[in-house]
């Protein structure tokens, strides 16, 4: 599904969540209302969840997009997402998270990939057709193994099974840019709290100053 459709779904979920929080906050503020700030407190209690949650979402979306462009890692929403395997190679998904293909400068090197193991510049792959390959991302060579046992013996630490491509995507994405996505989330949360605080000061603080 397209990224705009995914964003629309996210916005709808936030709308429902913010509505529940606003309803609860509005009821609490109503019973705790005091003149001359009562109506303003109720208004802020109702509006704040929408302002805070939507501010966080859009700020994080911007921050995560910037991290993705910087680290060449897709943030994982939309109908296509990817992680780099090297400077020129990347593992790319379109629509189906259980099936990926390896791309080199917009050209497909290997498709129908189901499981992956990477060791430095070598990427070991199993396909849904039970075919086995080793890609050397340094010289671009692609070796096909005729026997499963031969492939297993070629994989470093072959006691560890290959990782399904969906899990590999998340593990590699987090290894490359995970901390930066967390930093973007923390900064976005801090900024959204500041926005809500500023709203509180502008509306309720104004009432305090004029009372």
N, C-alpha and C positions, 0 to 999 in steps of 0.2 A: 504494500500500500504506500502511496506517496507521502512525502514528509508533511505536506500541508494537511492531509487527512489525519495523520497521526497527531499533529499539533492541535487540530480541531477536537479530537477525542480527549487529549490532555486538558484542554480548556474547559470542556464539558465536565470532566471529572472534578476539576478545581471548582467549577461553579457549584456543583452539588455539595462538595466538602465545605466550601466557604459559606454556603447557605445554612448548613446545619450549625456551624460555629457561630454565624451571625444571629441565628434564631436563639441559640442558648445565651450568647452574650447580650442580646437585646433584652431578653427576659430578665436576666440578672440585673442589668443596668436599670430596667424599669422599676424593679422593686427596691433598688438602692438609690433611686433618683433623689436629688435634692435641688432646691431652687437656689440661684438662678441657672445652675448648670445641668439640671436634670435632662432636658430635651437634647442638649448637645452631647451629653454622655451616652444617651441611648443611640443617637445618630452615629457617634464614633464607634460604639460597640458593634453596630450593624455593618458599617462600612469597612472597618479595619480588616476583617478577614479577607475580603475581596481585594483590597489594596495590597495587603501584605503578601498573600499567596500569588496573585498575578505578577506583582513586582518581582518576587523571588523567581517565578518560572521564567519570565522573559529575560531577567538579568542572567540567570544560569544558562539559558539557551544561548545567549550572546557569548558568555564566557566559555562555555563548553565548545562552541563552534570555533572560537579563536584558538583554544587548546588543540582542537582537532586539526585545524589548518597548520598550526605550528609543528605538531608532532606527526602529521600525516596519518592520523588515526581517526576513523569515523566514530562519532559519538554513539551510533547504534540506533538511530531512529530513521524512519523512511523505508523505502523499498530496496535500498542497496547500502551495504556497509562493508568495511574492509579494515585490514591491519597490514602494515608492512612486514615483509619477511627479510628484506634487505633494502638497500637504497633504491634498487630498480625493480624489485619483485614485491608483489603483495597478494594476500589471500582475500578474495572478493566474493561476496554473497549478493544474490539478487532474489528477493522474495522468499527463498527457501533457506531457513537457518541450518538445516541438516546437510545441505549440499553446497559446496563452494567450488571455485576454480582459481587457479593461480594465473596471475597476469603479469606480463612484462611489457611496460611501456605501451599499454592499451592493446596488446596482443595476447591472446590466450595461449598459455603454455601447456596447461593440464586442466581438464575439467572433470566434473562428476566426482570430486574429491570428498571422501567421507571421514577419513582419519589422518592425523598429521603428527609428526614428531620432528622437532628442529634441533639440530646440534650445530651451533656456530653457522657456517655458510652452507650447510647441507640440510635439505628438507626431505624427510621421508614421508611418502604419501601412499595411502590405500584408497582405492576408488570403490564406488558402489558396485562396480562390475568385477570386484575381487581381482583387480590388477594392482601391481606394486611398483613404485617408482622412487628414485632418488634424484632430487634436483640440486645441482651445485650452483648456488647463486653468484659465485665468483666468476666462473668461466661459462655459465649458461648451459652446461651439459645436462641432459636428462637421460637417466639410465632406467631401463625397464628390467625387472627381475622376472624370470620365467618360473621360478619356484618360490613358494612362500617361505620355506625354510632358509633359502639363500637370502631372501630379504630380511628375515628376522635376525639372521646372523650378522647382517651388515649394519643393522640399527644399533648404535651405541646404547649400552645399558638395556639390552633387549629383554630383560626381565620385566621392564616397565612397558605396559601396553601403549600403543599409540592413542592419542587423545582425539575424541570426536571433534570435528571442525568447529562446532558451536562453542564448546568449552574452550578450545584452543583460542578462538577469537577473544573471548572475555579475559582469559589468562594473559594473553599477549597484550591486549589493549591496556589492562591494568598495569602490566609490567612497564609499558612504555610511557603511559600518560595518566595512570590511576591517581597519583598524588596530585597532579595538576587539576584533574576533574574535581577532586575533593577540595582543593584550594578555591577553585571557582565556585563551588557550592557554598563554602563557608563565607566567602566574600559576598556572594549574592544574598545569603541569609542575613548577614550583618547590614547590608545596604537596605534590605526590605524592612528590617526592624527600625532602622533610622527613618525610613519613609513613614512608617506607621507612627513612630514617635513624633515626627514633625507634624503629621496630621493632627495628632492629639494636642500638641502644643498650640497649633494654629487655631483650633476650634475650641477646645476646653480652656486652654490658657488665655484665650481672648476673653472668654466669659469671666474668668477669674479676675483679669485685669480691670474689667468694667463693672464688677460687682461691688 
